[in-house]
Amino acid sequence: MTPETVLEVGKHAMEVTALLAAPLLLSALVVGLLIGMLQAATQINEMTLTFVPKLLVVGLVLLLAGPALLRTIMGFTIGLIEGIPDMIG
């Protein structure tokens, strides 16, 4: 296994990680921003007001994007396992 192979696998793993985390993090960011603007406008500073909507939206996004995220991680894992002979040989 060459250093280039290790770097390539690591780079691909980081790309897959970013692809898996992006929908969840971006949805939480958007909801947090909207709730934050609502709190600033109404001067209501309740911590649960930001937590509950974020939790619901992240759950909904996970429910909707879950199959695509699962296909992504499965494709990466299958490719990694199938590439073991080439990596060590």
KAGIMO-V500312 format. One line per field, one symbol per residue. psi: psi as a letter, one per 20 degrees, with the letter a starting at -180 (. if undefined). A space follows every 10 residues. Layout:
BEGIN
psi->???
END
This chain:
BEGIN
psi->prhhgghggg ghghghghhh hgggghghgg ghgghghghh hikomphhhh gghgggghgg ghggighhhg hghggggghg ghighhhi.
END
